[in-house]
Amino acid sequence: MKVALFINGEEPDFLIDLTQYDYVHCTDGALDYLLKKGIVPDVISGDFDSIDPDQILDLDSEIIQTFDQEFPDFEKALQIIYSKGAEMVHVYGASGKQQDHFLGNLTSAFKYKDRMTLIFYDNYSYYFFAEKKMILESYKDRIISLMPFYETKGIVTEGLEYPLNKEDLHLFGRVGTRNKAISEKVSIEFEEGNLLIFIMNQ
């Protein structure tokens, strides 16, 4: 199952083909954006502290109130989506606006990265947690950043302007931002840790 999840960050300014998804889920803070686009989400979740309750009265949506303040709305949405059996989640609106939310969203995603494939899209890039061995194709001349989360060991890359050969990256030391694909195929693998890959839009 493939799900589109909209949360309350910077609103996407690009067209999104929603026909590719089995259903659309949003947190309450992202509802206004969808309704302005004429999109009625299949599922709305959150504590509903950021919308007028009258907004949802006539919507043909599943409403799931999540009052537990131990977790942010994004993480609670992931809990719901995972419980429904989703395998792939495309997340829109995770970055921008308040940057503490962005960092919190990455932490929430980290908890679910081995249960579902999570890919984030914003107005500048898309990003995801890397598998230990992967191939990226058709990104020649794109900026590609490798960001350890928080440490990644034994990284080997091919097809990047600044290749890595059994090297380590650490969030509080050397990181791998602003590299560039110099071929149509880029290979990335690593031995230990976790790695975020950011691919800039053209």
C-alpha positions, 0 to 999 in steps of 0.5 A: 500500500502506498500513501501520501501524507501531508503535514504542517510544514512548508506547503508544496508549490508543485503538482502532485499526482495523487492517483498513484496513492491508495489513499491520502492522509493529512494531519490537522495542520495540513488540512487547509492546504488540501482543501484550498486545492480541492482535495478531501483527504481520506484520513485526517489525524491529530489533536485538532488544536490548529483547525476549526472543528466545523471544517471537518463536519461535512467531510467524507473523511475518516477522523482520528483524534490523537490526544497523546502529547508524548508524540508529535502529530507526524509520528502519530500519523505514521503509527496509524499508517503503519497499522493500516498496512502501508509499505510506502509513504511519501511525505509532503510538508515535513520541512520549512517553517519551524526548523525544530519541527523538521528535526523532530520529523527526521527523528520520528521517521528514523523510528519507522525507517525499517518498517516502511519506506519513507520518502520526503518531498519539498520545494527544493529536494527529496530525501530519505534514509538510505539502504546499506547498498543502493543505486541512484540512476538518472541524476547526473549534474544534480546536487546530492548530499550525504548526511550521517544520522548521526554516524555512518561508517565505511562509506563507498561511493561511485559516480559522485564528484567527490567520491568516498572510499571506506570513509566515515561521516559524523554529524559532529565532524565531517559530513557529506553535503553538496556533492554532485552526480557526475554520471547517470548512475551513482552507487552508495554503500556503507557498513554501519550506521544510518545515512540520509540522502538529499537529492536537489531538484533541478 
